[in-house]
Amino acid sequence: MNFNARILLLATCCANIFPALVAGITQETIDQIATNMDIKHDILSNLDDGLRTFQVQLTITNRGKTAIPKDGWVIYICYIRMIEPNYLPNPKGVVRDGIKITHLQGCTFALEPASTFEAIQPNGVKKIKFLGENWIVSKTDIMPNWYVTAPGLTPRTIVSTVGNSFVGDFDKVEKWKRYDFKENSSELHDKYDPYTTKFRYAINDIKDLGKSPSYVIPTPLEINVDESKTICLGTRDWVVIYPDVLLNEANYLTKKLPVTKTKQKPLNRYIELDIKPVKVTINGKLQEKAEAYTLEVVPGKEYIKITGQDAAGVFYGIQSLMSLTSDNYIIPKSNITDAPRFAYRGMEFDVARNFFGKETVFKLFDMMAIYKLNRFHFHLTDDEGWRLKFEGLEELTKVGGHRCHDLDETNCIMPQLGSGPTTIGSGSGFYTKEDYQEILQYAKERHIQVIPEIDMPGHSHALNKAMQSRYNKLVQNGQMNDAKRYVLVDPDDTSQYKSIQMYTDNAINPCLESTYNFIEKIVKTLIEYHETIMPLQVYHFGGDEVAKGTWQNSTACKKVVHNSSNPHGKELVKEYFVRRLSNITATYGINLAAWEDGVMKSGTEPYNISALKNDKIFAYAWDNVWEWGYSNRAYKLANDGFKIVMSQATHLYFDHPYEPDPEEPGYYWATRFTDTRKTFGFMPENIYGNAKVARSGEPITKEQLCGKEGKTCVKLKKFENLAGMQGHLWSETVRTPERFEFMVFPRLLALSERAWHRAPWELEEDKKKREEMRKQDWERFANTIGYREMKRLDQLGIRYRVPPPGAIYSDDQLTVNVAFPGLTLQYSENGGKTWCDVKSTTKSTTDGEFLLRTR
């Protein structure tokens, strides 16, 4: 426990005994403050201090009939940037305009009146200015649900901070830009501005084809469709015939179409499922491939046949059949021969930052199955939460699975990411063993492999607090041996560090033998959870973002790594940790996975893979901000024998905004925006060809990326070690299933296209020709989404993001377009009271302003 937390805990304990002595603050006072304190948050400027700081103003207005007291209360907020970085973190805090600001852990800060603060009278206004680190240019950067309390009293959420209406508009260039040129400085200029309708019109530079040009997404290897001849399944006398090994697929099909199962083959009107060798042509070679399938729709003889190389191939053939089927069960004559590009086609979902119930996971699985994705990377733990119950370690979810106002974090984790002071809401929740096994079963039926991630040795704040609570409880009960069994923190470690998410206590200690007792318990339990449904194949341990300075003063680590005073001491400890983890998992026949930096010594030098015992080591290459110089890690790791999952943040992180607009939700640390077109254009086998601009939006040159002699850009030599690719949904700013679907769809469709189908333009060396080919392919794909796939998403209840329209207005002519042709565009001339559909060109009847929208 740090010094500041001890002070706050002491104050809480005392107030519990003498609540009336704390500055005369009563529960009624706290309730009134929460109801009547009107808070407004405004960014004043990001441009006054280069890349270093930005200016903030809080405006507090008392809307009540009684004064807000001059002392005795504390406001707790989540702020994703370090406040006053020249002074904090510091247990003494810093005073600004009469308010003392103290950093606790992570994004949690305390704001309390200092001695110079004066009571805010009814209708009175108090303004507080402070600096934040780096910049803020998005409304979702400002976390909601600030709350007020006093020692011994019940905390209350400040009503004005629910939602994000208390966040001021980013209506000036100094608010929406992150940094600018400074005099006599080489700092980069932020090129991004919110899109205008005119700019959108320019970037929507494709034709409206008037219909969907494709029948199946992701694109098959070979497809022939003849719409002049069709089959109708609506007669309800069609049957499915199948071997026993395909019972799961037959059951799935009967739930989707008006057909019944049978073992006896009729003369006609049947769908036949079968497993036989399927040969496909890839790179000019005829070969068999896992998950391949053929689909034949034969109207003349009234039958459909789906043949798969394996059960998964049959399942994907069913998905293509479903894509061909109209609302009234009409299917055109078709022949498809198909196989996937990558064996690994995945989606990562972070349920640690904010929790989502199994129903949301099920819905994601349904969509992954439709679009032929087959790996689910389940991010179950992080600093802000532990989401899976383990028998015998109940504190992991009892404490680590909940967030609430508990300064000592013995009963729950302190509120983070706007989760508020109680355990109600998205900050709290976990899966029981039964829940988890239901998830596994649902995934198995859809040929989706679940890969659980238990993130360590960093990102372990929730884990550390949970296990400390367990330790304290057992010690108090006199169970010292049991208490010591799973100790994860060296009590003699005086190391000081701060993680990228501002935690100073979020690393477990790899130099304690008890750490590996804990890990083995976790691994064995996961094996047990999986074994009767889906045997555990891969254990993902995270391994990312361990802060500088971690374990530097650990007594235990000095015994394990004798030269820990060496600048690379942290890396040596990490490598020791990975080897120990490899030994444990290899003993149980499980492969190991980590984020790329989890298997790097430093910079771009990987660990020696021959020292790791697993058959396969999966490395997820994510950190590719081009100017940072790490984009070559993916190919370097592949060449060294690691199996690479392409996870590049600039194209595959769906928690990033769709547009560089303050109103668009999401973090933007890697890139200012990622729209569906950008994801569609990603080239996993031509990684450096994806680099167009730096994080600022400035064009990046090949020399900047690869160095003068081009040595930085490592060439991929072992293509077979590209296991595949996946999309990611990190949930810091995602609190509801609706927002989850908004962020993931329609980008998931572009992910599936690239993971399943290699486009001819990807390996085209002529850059100009490649861009022409890619644009033509995007035109096909975008029209397919607009005219076909979004209708399917509607029918499936997916609340996807609808792109705003582009428009130009000249000579009384309004011309509009949209990223996905086929969506309805509308305009209003009366402020939104009535709306009219827009054709490609519509003559205006007034000279006023137009409102435009996409439906």
N, C-alpha and C positions, 0 to 999 in steps of 0.2 A: 504494500500500500504506500503511495507516495505521501509526502508531507502535507500537501494541500488536502488530499482526501481525508487524512487523519483529522485535520482541523474541522472540516465540514461534518465528519461523522461525530466528533465531539459535540459540535453545536446541535446536531440533530438529537443526540442522546439527552443533552441537557434540556432541550426544548420539550422533549417528551415528558420530562418530569415537571418543568416549570413553564408551560406554554405561555402563560399570561405575562411572564417577565420579559419576553422578547419584544421589546420596543412597542408594546401595546398592540401587536398585530394579532388579530383573531381570524378565525375561518371566514367570518362574514367579510372582513376586509379583503382577504385573498379572493373571495368569490366576486366581490365588487370590482377589484382590479382586473380580474380576468374578463369580466363582462364589459367594462367601460374603458379599458385602455385601448385606444385606437392607434395601432402601430403602422407606419408606412416606411418601407425600405426603398431607398433610392441610390442607384449608382450615380455619383457625380461625374467621375471621369476615370478612364483607364489609361489616359495618354500622358499623364504628367510625370511619370517616373519610369519610362521605358517598359521593360519587362518585369519590373520589381514589385510595384504596388499599385493599388487603385483606391479611390476615395469613395467612402460610403457616408450617407446621412440617414439616421433614423429619426423619424418625427413621431413623438408620442403626444397624443391629444387625449385629454381627460373628458370623455363624453358623459361622465356620471354627475351626480348632484353633490358628491362629497369629494374631498381632496384625496389624491393618492399620496400616502404618507412619505415622509422624507427618508425613512429608513425601515429596516426590519424585513423587507421582502427581497426575493431573488428571482430573476428571470433566467430560465435555461433555454438555450437555443442550440441548434445544429448549424454550424457554419463551415462550409466545405473548404474554405481557405483559412490559413492562419491569420488571425486578427493581430494587427500591430506586430508584424514579424520581427521588427528590430528589438522588441521587448518580450515577446511571448514565444514559446512557453516559458513561464516563470511562475512559480507557486505564489509569488507576491502579487501577481497581476499587474495591470496598468490602468491608470485613471484617465478617462477622456470625458470632458464636459460633465463632470460630477458623477460619472458611472464607472465603477471598478469592473474591469473585464478580466476574467481568469479562464485559462484553458484547463480543462479537466482531462479528458481522453478522447481521441478520435476527433469527431467534429463537434463535440459537446463543449460549450462555453457557458460560464455563469456571468450574468450582468446584475450587479447590485449597487445600490446607492452608496456613494462615498460620502465623506464628512461634509463636502461642499454642496451636496445635492439638496435642493429645496423641494418641498411638497408641491405637487402639481394641482392647482386649484381647478374647480369645475370650468370647463371650456379652455383651460390653460394648455399651453403647448411647450414641449421641451424637445430641443434638437440636439442630437448627439452625432458627432463626426468621428470617424476612425479610418485607419488604413487597413486594407487587406492585402494578402500576398498574391502576386501575379495579376489576375484579372477575373472579371465576371461579366459575361455577355448574354446570359440566358436566364429567363425567369425561373426555370426549374433548378438552377443553381441555388436558389434561395429556398431552403427547406421550410416546410410549414410547421404548424402545431407548436409554436413557442409556448412555454408555460411558466406560471408564476407560483411560488410557494414561499413558505417560511418554515424554519425549524419546528418540527412537531405537528405541522398542519398538512392537510391534504392538498396536493398540487392540483391546479386547474389550468386547462388549456386556455390561452388568450384567444377569445373568439375571433378577433380581427385577423389572426394569423392562420386560421383554418383555410385551406386552399391556397391560392397564390394571388388573390386580388389585392393583398397588401404590398405586393411588389410593384414598384413604379415602372412606367414604360421606359423602354430603351429607345428613346425618340431622337437622340442626337448622336452624331458620329463618334463623339468621345465616350459614349455609353456602349455602342454596339461594336466598336473596334477594340481589339485587345492591346494593341501597342502601335506605335508610330515611330517615324524617324525622329531622332533627337539631334540637336545641333552637335556637330563634331563626334558623331556616333555612327557605328556601323550596324546598329540594331535593325532588324527586319521591319518592313512595313506590312501591316495587316491589310491584305487586298480585299477582304470579304466585306460585302454590304448585304443587307436584306434584299431579296429578289424583288424587283418590280414586275408588274404584269408584262411590261415590254421585254424585260430580260427573260422571263419565263417563255415568252413567245419565241424568242430567238433560240433558246436551248432545246425547245420542243421541235427540233428541226427534222421531223420525219413526216411521211405522208399518212393520211388517214386512208386506209385501204378499204374501208367500208364493211369489212367482215374479218373474222378470225382466219388468218392464213394457215394456222397449225391446228391439228386435231388433238395432239397429245403433248403435254409438258410434264417432265423434261423431254427434249427432242429425242426420238428413237434413232437408232443407227440407220434403219431402213423402214420406210412406211409408204404404203400405197393405199389410197382410199378412192372408191368410186361411189359417189353420192347418188348416182342414177339407180342403183340397186340397193335395197335395204332389207333388213329383218325387223320384225316387230315382236318384242317380248311381252307386249301388253296383253296378249291373248291368255296369259296365265296358265298355259299348259306346257311351258318349257321346264326341263329338268336339268339337274347337274349330275353328271356321272364322274366318279373319282375313285382312285385307290385309297385304301385306308390311311396311307401316309399323308394324304392331302385332306383329311377330315377338317382340319383347321381352316384351310382355304375354302373348302366347300361351304362350311358354316358361315364364313365371312361373306361369301357371294350371295347366299340366300338371304342375308340381312340387307343387302344392297339392291337386289333385283327381285322381281316377282317370279321367282323360280323355286322349285323344291328339289330335294336330294333323292337320288335313287341309285341302286347298284346295277340295274338292268338297262342296257343301252337300247333306246327306242330307234325307230327308223329315221325319225327326224325330230326337230325342235328340242335339241339338247345342247348343253355346253359341256364339253369333255375336258377334264383336267388330267394332265399326265406329266410324268417325269421321264425324260429321255435325254440323251446327249443333244445339245444345241450348238451348232457351229455358226460363228459369226465372223465377219471379215473386219479385222482391226489392223490398221496400218498396212493394208494390202495382203494380210495373211489370214487364212481361214483357220479358226481355232475354237476350242471350247473354253468357256469362261463361266465362273460362278455367277449366279443370279441372272444368267441369260434366259431369254424366252422367245417363243414365237406365238403369234396370235393370228388366227384365220377366222374371218367372218364370211360364211358362204351362204348367201341368200337363196340361190337356186336349190340347194339341198337342205336348206334350213338347219344349219348347225354351226356351232362355234367351237373351235378347238384352241386350247391354251396348253402349250408344252413348255416345261421349264427344265433347265439344267438341274435345278433343285427346287425345293419347296418355295424358297424365296423368289426364284424366277417365275414360278406359277403365280405367286402373289402379285408380283409387279405386272405380269400379263393381265391379271384381273383389274389392276389400277388403270391400265391403258384401255381396257374394255369399258370401264366406267367413264373414262374421259370421252370415249366415242359415243356414248349413249345419250340420247336427247331426253328432255323432260318426259316425253310420252313413250319412252323406251324404244325408240327407233334407232337402229344401228346400221351404218352404211357398210357395204362390202369393203373389207379391209384385209391387208396382209402386213404384219409387222414382224421384223426380226431385230432383236434389241439386246443390249448388254451394257452394264455400267462402265463408265470411265475409271472410277476409283472404287475400291472395296470399302473404304471408309467415307461415308457421307453423313455428316453429323450436325447436331444442333446442341449447343451448350445453354443451360438455364441456371441462373443464379437464384436460388431460393433462400440464401443466407442473409443477404442485405435486406430483402423484404420477402416474407413468406407467402407461398401460394399453395392452396390445397391441392389434393390429388386430382380433383376434377379439371383444373387448369392443365395439369400435366397430361391427363387423358386426352383432352382436346388437342393439345400439341401433338401427341402421338398420332391421332387421327389424321392430322394434316401432314405430318412427316411421312406417314404411310402412303397417302395419296400422291405425294411428290417424290416418293422413292428414296427418302432419307432413312438410314439404318443404324445410326449411332446416336445415343442420347448421353451426353456428358452432363452428369448431375452434380452441380456445384453445391454441396450440402453444408459446407461450413465456411466461416470466414470470421473476421474480427467481430462482426455485428450479430452473429447468430450461429448456433449449432442445431441442425434440423432433423437429426435421426436419433431415435431412442435406442440405447444400448443397455441391455439388462445387466445389472450390477454396477452401472455407471449412470445412475438416474440423474445426477446433477448436471450431466451434459445438456439435457433438455429442460430439466426443472429450473436450472439457473441460466444456462447458455442458450436455451431456446426461447427466452422471454426477455423483453425490454420494458423497463419501468423506472420510476424515480427511486433509485437506491444508490446513494452516493458511495457506499462501501461495496456494492455489487456482490453481496452475499446471497441475495434472493433472486436477482435478475441482473441483466446487463443494463447499464445506463442507456437512456434513450439516445438513439443515433438516427440520422437520416430522416428527421421529422416524424418519428414514430410516436411522439407524445408521452405523457407521464404514466400511462396505465398499460396494462398488458393487452388491452383491446386494440385490435388493428393489425396492420401488416407487419409490424415489428416483431410480433410474437407468433409462435406456432411451431409444430414439429410433426414428423411422421412417426407413428408407431411401427412396430415390426409388421403388423397386419396391413397397415397402409402401404408400407414399402413393398410388401410382397404382392399386394394388389397391383401396384405400379409395374412390378416386374412381369406379372402375368399379362397385363394389358399390352405391355411392350412386346412380349414373346409372341402373342397372337398376331402382331403386326411386323414381325421380323426386325425388331429394333433391339439392339444390344445396349443395355444400361451400363454405363461406366461411372461408378461413384467416385467423387473427389472429396477427400478429407485433406484440406489445405494445411500444410505445415512445411517447415518449421516456423515460417512467418504467418501472418494473417490469423493468429491464434489467440486474440484477446478474449473472445468468448470462451474458448477452451480453457485458457489459463484461469479465468475467474471461476469457471465451473469446478475445475479440479482443486482450486484453492479452497472453495467452499466445502468440497468433499473432505479434503485433508483436515480442515478445522473441525468439522463435525466428528470425524473419527478420533481425532486427538482428544477432543472433549469427552468422548465416550471411553477413552482409555485404550483404543484399538490402534496403537502406534504402528505395529507391523503392517497392518492393512492400509493405514494412512500413507506409509512410505512407499507402498508398492507401485503407485502410479504418479509419483511426484514428477512434475514437468519443468520446474523452475529451480535453478541453483540459488539457494538462499544467500550464498556469499557473493553472488554476482552483482557488482556495482556498476556495470556497464550502463552508459547513457546513450540513447539513440532515439530517433524519431522516424517512424515509417512514413511512406508517401501519403498515407491517409491519417497522419498525425497521431499515431499511437506510440507510446513510449514503453509499452509492456506487452507486445503482441508476438513474442517469439518463445517457443518452447526450447529447452536446452538439449542439444544432441549429445552432450557429453555425460549425461546421466543414464545409468543402466535402467533406471525406472522408466525412462522415456520409451525404451524399446519393449518393456513389459506392457506399457499402454498400447503401443502400436500393434503388437502381436495380438492383444485382446481385440482391438478394432478389426484387424484383418480376419481373425478367426470368426468373429461374429458376422462380418459381411459374407464370408464363405457360407456360414450356416443359413443366413437369410436367403442366399441365392440358390443353394444347392439343389433343392427340389423343383425349382422353376427354371432358372437360367444360371447355370454354373458360372461363378465369377471368373472372368478371363483377364480383366485389366483392373489394376488398382492405381488410381490417380492421386498422387500426393501433393500436387500443387507445386511447392518449392519456389515460388516466385517472390520477388520484391522484399527480400530480407534486407533490413535497413543497415546502413553503414554504422559500425560501432557495436553491433550486436555481439554478445559473448566476449567482448574485448577484455573485460575484467572478471571473467568467470573463473573461479578457482578450479572447478571441475574440468573446464576446457584446457586450462594450462597443464593439467595432468595428461590429457588425451593428445593435445597438439602442443608439443614442447616449444615450438617457435611461434606461439600465438601473438607475441609482440610484433611479429612480422606484419607488414601492411596487408598481407594476404591471409591473415589469421582467420578471418570470417569465412573465406572461401575454402580453406583447409577443413574447417569444422563442417561446413556444408557438404563437402565431398565425403567426409567420414560418415555423415548422416545418411547420404544417398547409398553408400555401399552397405551400411547396416540394414537399411530398408530393403535394398535389393536382396540381401541374404534371406531376410524374413519372407518376403513374397515368393522368392524362387523356391524356397523350401516347400511351399504349398502349390507350386506349379502355376503361379500367377504372373502375368506380365506386368511391367511397371510403366507408368506414364507420369509426365510432369510438364509444366510450362517450360519453355525453352531455357529461361534463366535458371531453372531448377537443376539443369544438367550442364551448366557452363562454369568453368573455373573462374573466368573473368573475361570481360569483353566478348570476343568471338572464339575463345578456346574451349572446346567441349571437354568433359571428363573422358578419361580413357574407358571406352565402352567395354573393353575386354575384362576390366576389373569388376563389371557388374554381371550378376549371375543369371538374370532372366533371359529367356529365349529372345524376347523382343523388348526394346525400350522405346516407348513412344514419346516424342518431343513435340510440343504444340508451339509453333512459331508464330508469335503474336506481335512482338515489339519491332515494328518496321517503319516508324517515323523516319522518312528517308534521310534527312540530314543528321540523324543521330548515329548512323553508321552501323546499325545492327541488322539491316535487312538481309545481309548475306548469311546470317546464322542458319536459316532454313536449309540452304544448300550445303553449307559446311557440315552441319549435323548429319544430313542425309549421306554425304560422301563418307562420313566417319562411321556409318552403320546404324544410326538411329532411324527409326520409322517416323516420318514427319507428317504431322497433321497441319496443313496450311490454315492458319488462324489469324491472318494479318489484320491488325486493328483498323488500318486505313480503308479496308473494303468489306470486312466481315464482322465488324462489331455493330450490332443492331441497337445498342443503347445510344449510339451517336445520332444526332439530328438528321432528318431528311434534307433540310435546307439550312443555310447559315443565317437563320432568323431567330431573334430572341424569343419569339413565341413558340418555336419548335422545341419540343422537349428533348432532353438528353444531354449527356456529357460530350465533350468535344476535344479531349486532350490529344488524341491522335490525329484528327482531321476535323475541319470545321463542319463537314457534312458528309453523309454517305447516302445517296439515293439508290433506288433500285437499278437504275442504269449503270451506276458505278460498280455495284456488286456483280451485275451481269457481265461487265467488261473485264473482270478480274482474270488474270492469266497465271495459274499456279505453276506452270512449267516455264514461265518467262517472267520471273518475279521482278526483275529490274525494268522490264517494259511497262510495268504498272505505275512507275514513278513519273508523275507529270508536274506536280507542284510540291513545294515544301509546306510545312504546317501553316505558314503565313499566307499561302495562296500564291507566293512568288514562284515562277517557273523554276524547276530544278534541272540543272544541266547534267549530262552524263559524267562530266569531269567531277562535278560536285559529288555525285553519287558514287562513282567508281574510283576516284583518284586520277591523277594525271596519267598514270600508266595502266589504269584499269584493273589494278590488282585487288582492289577492295571488293569488286563484284565477282565473287567465287562462282565458277560455273558448276552446274549440276552434272555430275558424272554418273551417279547411280539413280536413274529414274525409278527403278523398282522400289526405292526406299521412300518415295512419296506415297504414303499410305492413303492420303485423301485430304479432305478439307471440311471445315465446319463453320457455321455461323454462331454468333454469341449474343445472349441477352443478359447483360449485367443489370442488376435491378435497383441500383442506388436511387434512381428517379422514377422507378416503376412500382406503384403500390396497389394497382387494381388489375384484374384480368382484362378489363377493357383497354387499359394503357399497354399492357403486355401485347395484346393482339395488334394494336396500332403500331407498335414499334417493330414487330416481327413481320407483319404482312403489309405489302406484298413482297418485301425483300427476300423472304424465304423461298419464293418461287425462282428468283434469280440464282440463289444459292444452289437449289436443286438442279438447275440447268447446267451450271458450271461443274458441279460434282459428278453428274451423270454423263454429260455430253461434252466432248472436246470439239470446239468449233474450229473450222479450217483456218480462220483468221488468227488464232492464238499463236501459232508458230510461224506466221508470215514475217519474213525478215524485213521486207520493204515497209517502213513505218507508214508512209502515205497510203499505200495499198491496203495495209492492215486496218487503218482507220476507216477507210471506205467500206471494207468488208464488214467490219464490226458495226458500223452505222446501219448497213443494210440488214444485218442479222437482228440488230436491236429493233428496227422497224417491224420486222416479222414478229418478234417476241412481244413488243409493246402492244401491237394491235391484237395479238392473241390474249394478252392479259385483259385489255379493255373490253373486247368483244366477247370473250369466252370465260376466262378464269375468274374474273371478279363476280360474274353472275354465279359461278359455282361457290365462291366464297360467301356470297350473300345467302345462298341456299343452305350452306353449312353453318350459318350464324357467326361468321368471322367478322369482327369489327375492324376492318383494315383501314389504313390511312388513305384518304382520298386526296390526290394532288390538286393544289389550287390551279386555276386556269392561267394561261398566258393570253395576252391581248395586245393589239395595236389599234389605235383610233385615229383615222385621218379622213378628212373630207366627208364628215358625217357617216363614215363607214366603220363599224366595229367588227374587227376580225379576231377570232379567238381560236385557241387550240389547247391541248392538254397532253400531259406526258403519256397517257394511255388512251389513244383514240378509241371511241366507242362509248366513253362516259358522257353523260348528258351535261352540257354547259348551259347556264342560265344567267340572265341579267335582270336587274331591277333599276327602275328610274325613280322610284319613290321611297328610297331609303330602306328597302327590304320588305315593304308591305305586300307587294305582289311580285311574282317572278315569271319570266317568259323564257322559253327555250331559245337558244341561239343557234342559228345555222352557221355555216362557215363565214358568211358575211351578212350583217343585218344593218339596215339603214336606221339611224337614230331619228327619233321624233322630237327630241328636245336637246338643248345645249348644256344640260346639267351634268352632274357626276353620275357614273354608273357604279353599281355594285355588281360584282361577278362572283359566281360560285360554281363548283362542280358537284354533281349528284352521283 
